[in-house]
Amino acid sequence: DMVQLGLELSVFSYSAAISACRAEGRWDIALSLLDEMRLRRVAANVVAFNGVISSCESAGEWQRALEVVEVMLASGVRPSVVTCGAAISACGGSQQLAPALVLWSDMQR
């Protein structure tokens, strides 16, 4: 837990932890950190969301990646080119072309 380590609970510290999760293939912990941010009322930004989406992409968890995009949109955070690329890559890497095309179409709007 970041509090036990004496770390400041900010979007920056969470984003760094999420990035470390991606590097270690721990998409599940990255998702948990995103949930923890919400519970602790730390607003996630595009960098934090992208880190979780990229973690899911790396692990072939395309459905989770799309769920995170939905949470991102519901939170009012605008997706970036990185967001779209990671989510589409997650779908394509798992041979899920239909969801990738829907996402591509949605992001064009």
CYANA upper distance limits for C-alpha pairs under 8 A (distance plus 0.5 A):
  1 ASP  CA      5 LEU  CA      7.16
  2 MET  CA      6 GLY  CA      6.95
  2 MET  CA      7 LEU  CA      5.96
  2 MET  CA      8 GLU  CA      8.18
  2 MET  CA      9 LEU  CA      7.77
  3 VAL  CA      7 LEU  CA      6.27
  3 VAL  CA      8 GLU  CA      7.85
  3 VAL  CA      9 LEU  CA      7.83
  7 LEU  CA     13 SER  CA      7.91
  8 GLU  CA     13 SER  CA      7.28
  9 LEU  CA     13 SER  CA      6.81
  9 LEU  CA     14 TYR  CA      7.51
  9 LEU  CA     42 VAL  CA      7.93
 10 SER  CA     14 TYR  CA      6.75
 10 SER  CA     42 VAL  CA      6.89
 11 VAL  CA     15 SER  CA      6.40
 11 VAL  CA     37 MET  CA      8.46
 11 VAL  CA     42 VAL  CA      6.83
 11 VAL  CA     43 ALA  CA      7.20
 11 VAL  CA     44 ALA  CA      6.56
 11 VAL  CA     45 ASN  CA      7.61
 11 VAL  CA     48 ALA  CA      7.76
 12 PHE  CA     16 ALA  CA      6.70
 13 SER  CA     17 ALA  CA      6.76
 14 TYR  CA     18 ILE  CA      6.57
 14 TYR  CA     33 LEU  CA      7.47
 14 TYR  CA     34 LEU  CA      8.46
 14 TYR  CA     37 MET  CA      8.03
 14 TYR  CA     48 ALA  CA      7.67
 15 SER  CA     19 SER  CA      6.59
 15 SER  CA     47 VAL  CA      7.12
 15 SER  CA     48 ALA  CA      5.24
 15 SER  CA     51 GLY  CA      7.54
 16 ALA  CA     20 ALA  CA      6.80
 17 ALA  CA     21 CYS  CA      6.81
 17 ALA  CA     30 ALA  CA      8.22
 17 ALA  CA     33 LEU  CA      8.48
 18 ILE  CA     22 ARG  CA      6.90
 18 ILE  CA     29 ILE  CA      8.29
 18 ILE  CA     30 ALA  CA      5.48
 18 ILE  CA     33 LEU  CA      7.44
 18 ILE  CA     48 ALA  CA      7.41
 18 ILE  CA     51 GLY  CA      6.42
 18 ILE  CA     52 VAL  CA      6.96
 19 SER  CA     23 ALA  CA      6.93
 19 SER  CA     30 ALA  CA      8.50
 19 SER  CA     51 GLY  CA      6.15
 19 SER  CA     52 VAL  CA      8.35
 19 SER  CA     55 SER  CA      8.47
 20 ALA  CA     24 GLU  CA      6.84
 21 CYS  CA     25 GLY  CA      6.53
 21 CYS  CA     26 ARG  CA      5.30
 21 CYS  CA     27 TRP  CA      6.86
 21 CYS  CA     29 ILE  CA      7.09
 21 CYS  CA     30 ALA  CA      6.23
 21 CYS  CA     55 SER  CA      7.65
 22 ARG  CA     26 ARG  CA      6.39
 22 ARG  CA     27 TRP  CA      6.73
 22 ARG  CA     30 ALA  CA      7.76
 22 ARG  CA     51 GLY  CA      7.49
 22 ARG  CA     52 VAL  CA      7.93
 22 ARG  CA     54 SER  CA      7.48
 22 ARG  CA     55 SER  CA      4.98
 22 ARG  CA     58 SER  CA      8.00
 23 ALA  CA     55 SER  CA      8.41
 25 GLY  CA     55 SER  CA      7.20
 25 GLY  CA     58 SER  CA      7.61
 25 GLY  CA     59 ALA  CA      7.04
 26 ARG  CA     30 ALA  CA      6.96
 26 ARG  CA     55 SER  CA      7.58
 27 TRP  CA     31 LEU  CA      6.74
 27 TRP  CA     52 VAL  CA      7.31
 27 TRP  CA     55 SER  CA      5.34
 27 TRP  CA     56 CYS  CA      5.86
 27 TRP  CA     59 ALA  CA      7.33
 28 ASP  CA     32 SER  CA      6.82
 29 ILE  CA     33 LEU  CA      6.61
 30 ALA  CA     34 LEU  CA      6.89
 30 ALA  CA     51 GLY  CA      8.30
 30 ALA  CA     52 VAL  CA      6.04
 30 ALA  CA     55 SER  CA      7.57
 31 LEU  CA     35 ASP  CA      6.85
 31 LEU  CA     52 VAL  CA      6.76
 32 SER  CA     36 GLU  CA      6.58
 33 LEU  CA     37 MET  CA      6.63
 34 LEU  CA     38 ARG  CA      7.10
 34 LEU  CA     44 ALA  CA      7.90
 34 LEU  CA     48 ALA  CA      8.16
 34 LEU  CA     49 PHE  CA      8.26
 34 LEU  CA     52 VAL  CA      8.10
 35 ASP  CA     39 LEU  CA      6.86
 36 GLU  CA     40 ARG  CA      6.55
 37 MET  CA     41 ARG  CA      6.42
 37 MET  CA     42 VAL  CA      5.36
 37 MET  CA     43 ALA  CA      7.22
 37 MET  CA     44 ALA  CA      7.37
 38 ARG  CA     42 VAL  CA      6.45
 38 ARG  CA     43 ALA  CA      7.27
 38 ARG  CA     44 ALA  CA      8.22
 44 ALA  CA     48 ALA  CA      6.25
 44 ALA  CA     49 PHE  CA      7.19
 45 ASN  CA     49 PHE  CA      6.85
 45 ASN  CA     77 VAL  CA      7.02
 46 VAL  CA     50 ASN  CA      6.38
 46 VAL  CA     77 VAL  CA      6.89
 46 VAL  CA     78 ARG  CA      7.55
 46 VAL  CA     79 PRO  CA      7.11
 46 VAL  CA     80 SER  CA      7.73
 46 VAL  CA     83 THR  CA      8.42
 47 VAL  CA     51 GLY  CA      6.63
 48 ALA  CA     52 VAL  CA      7.00
 49 PHE  CA     53 ILE  CA      6.67
 49 PHE  CA     68 VAL  CA      7.63
 49 PHE  CA     69 VAL  CA      8.22
 49 PHE  CA     72 MET  CA      7.20
 49 PHE  CA     83 THR  CA      8.37
 50 ASN  CA     54 SER  CA      6.41
 50 ASN  CA     82 VAL  CA      7.43
 50 ASN  CA     83 THR  CA      5.94
 50 ASN  CA     86 ALA  CA      8.15
 51 GLY  CA     55 SER  CA      6.59
 52 VAL  CA     56 CYS  CA      6.78
 52 VAL  CA     65 ALA  CA      8.07
 52 VAL  CA     68 VAL  CA      7.97
 53 ILE  CA     57 GLU  CA      6.61
 53 ILE  CA     64 ARG  CA      8.30
 53 ILE  CA     65 ALA  CA      5.35
 53 ILE  CA     66 LEU  CA      8.35
 53 ILE  CA     68 VAL  CA      6.95
 53 ILE  CA     69 VAL  CA      7.94
 53 ILE  CA     83 THR  CA      7.69
 53 ILE  CA     86 ALA  CA      6.98
 53 ILE  CA     87 ALA  CA      6.96
 54 SER  CA     58 SER  CA      6.60
 54 SER  CA     65 ALA  CA      8.16
 54 SER  CA     86 ALA  CA      6.12
 54 SER  CA     87 ALA  CA      8.01
 54 SER  CA     90 ALA  CA      8.50
 55 SER  CA     59 ALA  CA      6.91
 56 CYS  CA     60 GLY  CA      6.66
 56 CYS  CA     61 GLU  CA      5.29
 56 CYS  CA     62 TRP  CA      6.98
 56 CYS  CA     64 ARG  CA      6.86
 56 CYS  CA     65 ALA  CA      5.89
 56 CYS  CA     90 ALA  CA      7.74
 57 GLU  CA     61 GLU  CA      6.34
 57 GLU  CA     62 TRP  CA      6.58
 57 GLU  CA     65 ALA  CA      7.02
 57 GLU  CA     86 ALA  CA      6.85
 57 GLU  CA     87 ALA  CA      7.29
 57 GLU  CA     89 SER  CA      7.30
 57 GLU  CA     90 ALA  CA      4.76
 57 GLU  CA     91 CYS  CA      8.38
 57 GLU  CA     93 GLY  CA      8.45
 58 SER  CA     90 ALA  CA      7.84
 60 GLY  CA     90 ALA  CA      6.61
 60 GLY  CA     93 GLY  CA      7.38
 60 GLY  CA     94 SER  CA      6.66
 61 GLU  CA     65 ALA  CA      6.82
 61 GLU  CA     90 ALA  CA      7.42
 62 TRP  CA     66 LEU  CA      6.82
 62 TRP  CA     87 ALA  CA      7.69
 62 TRP  CA     90 ALA  CA      5.29
 62 TRP  CA     91 CYS  CA      5.62
 62 TRP  CA     94 SER  CA      7.39
 63 GLN  CA     67 GLU  CA      6.74
 63 GLN  CA     91 CYS  CA      8.33
 64 ARG  CA     68 VAL  CA      6.72
 65 ALA  CA     69 VAL  CA      6.91
 65 ALA  CA     87 ALA  CA      6.38
 65 ALA  CA     90 ALA  CA      7.46
 66 LEU  CA     70 GLU  CA      6.85
 66 LEU  CA     87 ALA  CA      6.91
 67 GLU  CA     71 VAL  CA      6.83
 68 VAL  CA     72 MET  CA      6.51
 69 VAL  CA     73 LEU  CA      6.71
 69 VAL  CA     79 PRO  CA      8.34
 69 VAL  CA     83 THR  CA      8.33
 69 VAL  CA     87 ALA  CA      8.16
 70 GLU  CA     74 ALA  CA      6.62
 71 VAL  CA     75 SER  CA      6.55
 72 MET  CA     76 GLY  CA      7.03
 72 MET  CA     77 VAL  CA      5.99
 72 MET  CA     78 ARG  CA      7.92
 72 MET  CA     79 PRO  CA      8.00
 73 LEU  CA     77 VAL  CA      6.18
 73 LEU  CA     78 ARG  CA      7.09
 73 LEU  CA     79 PRO  CA      7.96
 79 PRO  CA     83 THR  CA      5.98
 79 PRO  CA     84 CYS  CA      7.38
 80 SER  CA     84 CYS  CA      6.95
 81 VAL  CA     85 GLY  CA      6.56
 82 VAL  CA     86 ALA  CA      6.51
 83 THR  CA     87 ALA  CA      6.66
 84 CYS  CA     88 ILE  CA      6.46
 84 CYS  CA    103 LEU  CA      8.24
 84 CYS  CA    104 TRP  CA      7.93
 84 CYS  CA    107 MET  CA      7.75
 85 GLY  CA     89 SER  CA      6.38
 86 ALA  CA     90 ALA  CA      6.53
 87 ALA  CA     91 CYS  CA      6.96
 87 ALA  CA    100 ALA  CA      8.09
 87 ALA  CA    103 LEU  CA      8.49
 88 ILE  CA     92 GLY  CA      6.59
 88 ILE  CA    100 ALA  CA      5.44
 88 ILE  CA    101 LEU  CA      8.42
 88 ILE  CA    103 LEU  CA      7.46
 88 ILE  CA    104 TRP  CA      7.71
 89 SER  CA     93 GLY  CA      6.22
 89 SER  CA    100 ALA  CA      8.28
 90 ALA  CA     94 SER  CA      6.96
 91 CYS  CA     95 GLN  CA      6.81
 91 CYS  CA     96 GLN  CA      5.27
 91 CYS  CA     97 LEU  CA      6.78
 91 CYS  CA     99 PRO  CA      7.12
 91 CYS  CA    100 ALA  CA      5.93
 92 GLY  CA     96 GLN  CA      5.91
 92 GLY  CA     97 LEU  CA      6.08
 92 GLY  CA    100 ALA  CA      7.00
 96 GLN  CA    100 ALA  CA      7.06
 97 LEU  CA    101 LEU  CA      6.63
 98 ALA  CA    102 VAL  CA      6.80
 99 PRO  CA    103 LEU  CA      6.57
100 ALA  CA    104 TRP  CA      6.58
101 LEU  CA    105 SER  CA      6.59
102 VAL  CA    106 ASP  CA      6.60
103 LEU  CA    107 MET  CA      6.57
104 TRP  CA    108 GLN  CA      6.86
105 SER  CA    109 ARG  CA      7.63
